[in-house]
């Protein structure tokens, strides 16, 4: 799988970059919460801003801006576009 | 599992304080659901004016607002549910909203959605439609959508979802008259809708079909059995607790002054 080269944690993607969600590593409540916010495989996410201390960061998903903590975003595996 | 004479027990109080004290049998209960920040409160205020009460949901630190209005020959009670993205009981707010739609048995549920980012709002719409057939979608913030040059094919969406969709700009009152008309028709059964039901993977559907007959026998149609089956395989304990609370511990329903079941 040469594709695996492009997979990164959402938390590691720099501001301004557009990515595509490949899969979620978390389970249970957190996973469901992410999915309810529209973060599911194939969804595109734009990393939009960082807070003054760098955590949380703001992401644009399906037309809305949401804030995710580093620990949450690190569970979301994405592909650089 | 009855609890006769449970006037003093917590469960009874809790049911009682879904707080829909109806003055007459003719009052019709409507639920108002929606994501946060879609103008749900604006819709609520426009419809009920000053005829509203606020408080907390029983035993929860979640705001509860209910109001009333007249339309045509009927009096309606409107329950403003907490703004949520989902009804999967990830939070107290979601549980409160879910419980009211499941056990408060509103005659119609209005789901307010944001026309400027419709896609993310449809998650909640689909979830509500899994629980109840009596749904009206209020496509709010149409004025904002127009500004952003977003054009929504309402007839196509209506056909796809199988429920009435009313475009509104609640701030200016646009579309609210038609919303009332649709709510009236759905609540009184004049308009029957057939909501789109989500189809799951074969594995899930197979397990669900196994469970449904058992659930049917236990709940006798008081809740959508397929939906309950899905929650059970989700491992959702909260729905079991709520079923116990609202269905089994409520033999004295009549005295609650609420005959919504």
Boltz contact constraints between the chains, C-beta under 6 A:
constraints:
  - contact:
      token1: [A, 29]
      token2: [B, 90]
      max_distance: 6.0
  - contact:
      token1: [A, 32]
      token2: [B, 88]
      max_distance: 6.0
  - contact:
      token1: [A, 33]
      token2: [B, 90]
      max_distance: 6.0
  - contact:
      token1: [A, 36]
      token2: [B, 85]
      max_distance: 6.0
  - contact:
      token1: [A, 36]
      token2: [B, 86]
      max_distance: 6.0
  - contact:
      token1: [A, 38]
      token2: [B, 120]
      max_distance: 6.0
  - contact:
      token1: [A, 62]
      token2: [B, 119]
      max_distance: 6.0
  - contact:
      token1: [A, 62]
      token2: [B, 120]
      max_distance: 6.0
  - contact:
      token1: [A, 63]
      token2: [B, 117]
      max_distance: 6.0
  - contact:
      token1: [A, 64]
      token2: [B, 117]
      max_distance: 6.0
  - contact:
      token1: [A, 64]
      token2: [B, 120]
      max_distance: 6.0
